[in-house]
Amino acid sequence: MSLDDRQKRLASALDRGSSVAILCGTAYWLAVSGREVYRGPVPLADVALERLKTLNEIQIILTSQLKSEMEGGPAAYPTEALVAALFERAVMGDCVSSLTWAVERAVSATADEGPPS
């Protein structure tokens, strides 16, 4: 699936009205994905740190949007800008597979697979 297709899938899911559940689920599954950095064989410290920083920055974007929606105010980002910001950060930090995995888990509400390595 292309990056553009992944972005369209997330935007479509968010526009269908279940954005709070998707934002919460994606933030949760990203946190689970981040555990892989410190489980098993220890990766290079710089690589692990950059991965965790990227996942944290993505979670900040997600929770900012979630906070805005739960407070009933205007969204922190319009849908297209939110999706673009998430994937832009994921591309910069080489975490597109983790973001995609987390979004898929949140959208499908299944968790029968482990996070990508």
N, C-alpha and C positions, 0 to 999 in steps of 0.2 A: 504494500500500500504506500503510495507516495505521501510526502509530507503534506502536500496540499489536500489530499484526500483525508488525512488524519485530522487536519484543521477543520475541514468541512463537517466531518462526522461529529466532532466535539461541538462546533457551533450549532449544528442541527439539534443535538441532544439538549444543549442549554436553552435553545429557543422553544423547545417543547414544554417548558414549564416545570421541569424537575431540577432546576439549577442548584438549589440548596443541597439536595441529596448528591448530585454529581460533584459539586465543589467539595463537600465533606468527604465523600468517598475517594475522590482523587487525592486530596491532601493526606488521607489516611494511608492509601496504598503507596503513595510516594514515600511516606515515613517507613513503611514496611520495606520498600525497595532500598532505602538508605541503609538498612541493617546489613545488607549484603556487603557493604564496604568493610565492616569490621567482623564479619563471620568468615570462617574458613581461612584459606591462605591469606596472609597479610599483603595487600597490594602496596605499591610504592606510595610512600607517605604523601608526596605532592599530588599524585593522581587521586588518592582517596580524599584528600582535603578539598580539592577542586570539585569532585563529584558531590561531596556533602554540601559544599557552599552552593552549588548550582541547585541541588534539590531543596535546600533551605530557601533560596531566592524564589523558586517556583512556588513553594508553599506560602510564602509571604504574599505573592500575587493572588493566589487562591483564597487565602483567608481574609485578605483585604476586601475582595469581592463578596465573600460570604458575610463578613461583618456588615458591609453596606446593605446587603439584602435582608439580613436578619433585623437590622435596625429600622427597616422600612424607608430608608432614605434613597437618594439616587444611587444607582450602581457606580462602583468605583471605576468601572470600565464598561463601555458598550460591548456587546457580545463579540463582535469581530475584533475589537482591540484587545479584549481579554485573551482570546484564542491566539492572536498574533503574538502578544507579549509572552504567553506561556511557551509557545513553540520557539520563539526567538531565543529565549533564555535557555531552553533545552538544547537547541542547536549549538549555541555558544559553549555550553558545558558538556557536550557529547552525551546528553541524557535523553535523547528523543525516544529511545526504546523504553526507558523507564517511565517517561511521561505517557507514552502510548499505552503501555501495560496498565498503568494506574487508571487512565481514562477508561480503558476497556473494562476493567474490573468494576469501576464505579457505574458505568453505563449499563453493563449487563448484570450487575449485582451478584456476580459469582466470583469465588475466590479459590478455585480448585487447582490453580497452577501457582508455582513459585515465581518470584520476581526474576527478571532477566539478569544474566550475569554480565 
